[in-house]
Amino acid sequence: MDMLCASSRQKKEKWLDNSDVCRLLNVSARTLQTYRDTGKLPYSQINSKIYYKAWDVDAFIQGKVNKQTK
């Protein structure tokens, strides 16, 4: 039963919207748009709403930090 619950939790991905990601990255909506346009940050669109996987945003942040420290 524990494995079933753990598996179910893993399948649920956390999704963030534009305002969440702007706050996390401390960037403007326009900069976030540029990240989408250039393919730097993966996203999904449902109707007119844009969503980002929390995992992708975290990976983006880690990549940005790694590039700045080199």
N, CA, C and O of each residue as an XYZ file, in Angstrom:
280
protein
N       0.826     -1.192      0.000
C       0.000      0.000      0.000
C       0.869      1.253      0.000
O       0.572      2.221     -0.701
N       1.953      1.234      0.795
C       2.845      2.388      0.839
C       3.454      2.675     -0.522
O       3.597      3.831     -0.918
N       3.814      1.604     -1.242
C       4.409      1.802     -2.566
C       3.393      2.405     -3.524
O       3.755      3.226     -4.367
N       2.141      2.016     -3.409
C       1.087      2.561     -4.260
C       0.904      4.046     -3.985
O       0.765      4.836     -4.918
N       0.903      4.427     -2.730
C       0.764      5.839     -2.363
C       1.965      6.644     -2.843
O       1.807      7.753     -3.352
N       3.153      6.095     -2.684
C       4.362      6.792     -3.129
C       4.350      6.959     -4.639
O       4.728      8.010     -5.156
N       3.919      5.928     -5.343
C       3.846      5.996     -6.799
C       2.843      7.051     -7.242
O       3.083      7.783     -8.202
N       1.730      7.124     -6.546
C       0.704      8.117     -6.866
C       1.219      9.530     -6.636
O       0.947     10.425     -7.437
N       1.954      9.742     -5.560
C       2.514     11.068     -5.262
C       3.531     11.477     -6.317
O       3.601     12.648     -6.691
N       4.319     10.524     -6.799
C       5.336     10.834     -7.797
C       4.702     11.247     -9.116
O       5.267     12.068     -9.839
N       3.547     10.698     -9.439
C       2.884     11.019    -10.695
C       2.309     12.425    -10.689
O       2.141     13.026    -11.751
N       2.005     12.956     -9.521
C       1.456     14.301     -9.423
C       2.596     15.302     -9.519
O       3.428     15.410     -8.618
N       2.618     16.015    -10.605
C       3.654     17.020    -10.785
C       3.094     18.369    -10.384
O       1.917     18.657    -10.601
N       3.940     19.186     -9.803
C       3.514     20.522     -9.435
C       3.705     21.432    -10.642
O       4.759     21.429    -11.277
N       2.670     22.209    -10.949
C       2.706     23.138    -12.064
C       2.653     24.561    -11.534
O       1.962     24.844    -10.555
N       3.382     25.448    -12.182
C       3.443     26.854    -11.791
C       2.942     27.714    -12.946
O       3.120     27.361    -14.111
N       2.320     28.836    -12.621
C       1.889     29.749    -13.680
C       2.911     30.873    -13.849
O       3.935     30.899    -13.167
N       2.624     31.798    -14.764
C       3.571     32.881    -15.060
C       3.952     33.678    -13.824
O       5.131     33.954    -13.602
N       2.970     34.047    -13.023
C       3.270     34.885    -11.856
C       4.152     34.145    -10.855
O       5.046     34.743    -10.257
N       3.908     32.855    -10.668
C       4.748     32.053     -9.769
C       6.200     32.043    -10.250
O       7.127     32.247     -9.466
N       6.379     31.803    -11.540
C       7.731     31.680    -12.090
C       8.441     33.033    -12.098
O       9.637     33.107    -11.817
N       7.717     34.094    -12.416
C       8.315     35.438    -12.369
C       8.840     35.732    -10.968
O       9.934     36.273    -10.806
N       8.057     35.374     -9.965
C       8.478     35.591     -8.575
C       9.699     34.750     -8.230
O      10.650     35.246     -7.625
N       9.673     33.484     -8.613
C      10.786     32.585     -8.292
C      12.088     33.015     -8.963
O      13.157     32.953     -8.356
N      11.993     33.447    -10.209
C      13.190     33.824    -10.959
C      13.549     35.294    -10.789
O      14.625     35.735    -11.192
N      12.635     36.040    -10.187
C      12.823     37.484    -10.011
C      13.050     38.170    -11.363
O      13.983     38.954    -11.538
N      12.157     37.844    -12.317
C      12.219     38.435    -13.653
C      10.853     38.993    -14.021
O       9.848     38.679    -13.383
N      10.829     39.819    -15.050
C       9.576     40.382    -15.542
C       8.862     39.362    -16.426
O       9.447     38.363    -16.845
N       7.599     39.630    -16.698
C       6.824     38.763    -17.581
C       7.447     38.742    -18.979
O       7.428     37.712    -19.652
N       7.988     39.860    -19.409
C       8.613     39.943    -20.738
C       9.869     39.066    -20.802
O      10.103     38.392    -21.805
N      10.664     39.074    -19.751
C      11.860     38.217    -19.713
C      11.452     36.752    -19.740
O      12.087     35.937    -20.410
N      10.402     36.422    -19.016
C       9.898     35.050    -19.018
C       9.436     34.664    -20.421
O       9.663     33.537    -20.862
N       8.796     35.586    -21.117
C       8.382     35.355    -22.507
C       9.601     35.065    -23.387
O       9.558     34.182    -24.244
N      10.670     35.802    -23.174
C      11.906     35.584    -23.937
C      12.466     34.194    -23.669
O      12.923     33.524    -24.594
N      12.437     33.754    -22.417
C      12.895     32.400    -22.082
C      12.074     31.354    -22.834
O      12.619     30.357    -23.306
N      10.765     31.582    -22.945
C       9.908     30.654    -23.697
C      10.245     30.699    -25.183
O      10.399     29.659    -25.824
N      10.359     31.909    -25.726
C      10.608     32.076    -27.161
C      11.924     31.447    -27.599
O      12.023     30.908    -28.701
N      12.924     31.516    -26.743
C      14.248     30.984    -27.086
C      14.410     29.514    -26.703
O      15.448     28.913    -26.979
N      13.390     28.933    -26.069
C      13.448     27.527    -25.694
C      14.255     27.254    -24.439
O      14.580     26.103    -24.147
N      14.580     28.295    -23.701
C      15.375     28.111    -22.479
C      14.564     27.490    -21.352
O      15.117     26.822    -20.478
N      13.253     27.710    -21.370
C      12.400     27.201    -20.297
C      11.176     26.516    -20.908
O      10.339     27.179    -21.521
N      11.067     25.198    -20.746
C       9.920     24.472    -21.296
C       8.618     24.904    -20.628
O       8.610     25.296    -19.461
N       7.528     24.830    -21.371
C       6.226     25.221    -20.838
C       5.128     24.456    -21.561
O       5.359     23.826    -22.592
N       3.944     24.525    -21.004
C       2.750     23.974    -21.635
C       1.692     25.054    -21.645
O       1.625     25.885    -20.740
N       0.862     25.036    -22.681
C      -0.192     26.034    -22.779
C      -1.536     25.340    -22.882
O      -1.733     24.447    -23.707
N      -2.458     25.767    -22.029
C      -3.828     25.279    -22.065
C      -4.708     26.492    -22.292
O      -4.799     27.381    -21.446
N      -5.355     26.515    -23.451
C      -6.081     27.700    -23.913
C      -5.109     28.872    -23.926
O      -4.117     28.821    -24.654
N      -5.349     29.905    -23.166
C      -4.436     31.052    -23.183
C      -3.542     31.097    -21.946
O      -2.807     32.064    -21.748
N      -3.600     30.069    -21.125
C      -2.844     30.046    -19.873
C      -1.565     29.226    -20.044
O      -1.587     28.135    -20.614
N      -0.453     29.765    -19.544
C       0.857     29.112    -19.644
C       1.213     28.491    -18.294
O       1.032     29.110    -17.245
N       1.721     27.259    -18.336
C       2.135     26.561    -17.122
C       3.540     25.998    -17.300
O       3.963     25.671    -18.408
N       4.246     25.896    -16.187
C       5.606     25.371    -16.162
C       5.674     24.273    -15.111
O       5.097     24.409    -14.032
N       6.372     23.191    -15.419
C       6.601     22.158    -14.412
C       7.599     22.713    -13.404
O       8.602     23.321    -13.778
N       7.316     22.499    -12.131
C       8.207     22.983    -11.076
C       9.605     22.395    -11.260
O      10.603     23.068    -11.004
N       9.675     21.145    -11.700
C      10.962     20.495    -11.915
C      11.765     21.232    -12.980
O      12.972     21.419    -12.823
N      11.105     21.656    -14.074
C      11.791     22.383    -15.145
C      12.301     23.737    -14.663
O      13.403     24.156    -15.017
N      11.496     24.413    -13.857
C      11.909     25.714    -13.324
C      13.113     25.535    -12.404
O      14.058     26.323    -12.451
N      13.076     24.502    -11.572
C      14.201     24.232    -10.677
C      15.466     23.923    -11.476
O      16.546     24.412    -11.145
N      15.334     23.118    -12.519
C      16.486     22.792    -13.365
C      17.018     24.051    -14.042
O      18.231     24.218    -14.175
N      16.128     24.929    -14.466
C      16.538     26.194    -15.082
C      17.329     27.030    -14.085
O      18.372     27.590    -14.422
N      16.830     27.112    -12.859
C      17.518     27.881    -11.815
C      18.896     27.281    -11.546
O      19.883     28.010    -11.448
N      18.965     25.964    -11.429
C      20.246     25.301    -11.159
C      21.228     25.528    -12.298
O      22.414     25.754    -12.059
N      20.751     25.471    -13.521
C      21.608     25.711    -14.677
C      22.116     27.130    -14.709
O      23.265     27.383    -15.071
N      21.259     28.053    -14.330
C      21.626     29.464    -14.304
C      22.676     29.712    -13.225
O      23.634     30.455    -13.438
N      22.488     29.091    -12.075
C      23.441     29.239    -10.978
C      24.781     28.645    -11.379
O      25.826     29.251    -11.143
N      24.758     27.454    -11.989
C      25.997     26.798    -12.399
C      26.761     27.637    -13.421
O      27.987     27.718    -13.351
N      26.063     28.258    -14.363
C      26.720     29.080    -15.378
C      27.335     30.324    -14.754
O      28.396     30.774    -15.188
N      26.680     30.886    -13.739
C      27.182     32.102    -13.114
C      28.415     31.829    -12.259
O      29.241     32.722    -12.071
N      28.552     30.620    -11.744
C      29.667     30.316    -10.850
C      30.900     29.840    -11.603
O      31.961     29.684    -10.998
N      30.791     29.606    -12.896
C      31.943     29.131    -13.680
C      32.833     30.271    -14.069
O      33.850     30.062    -14.731
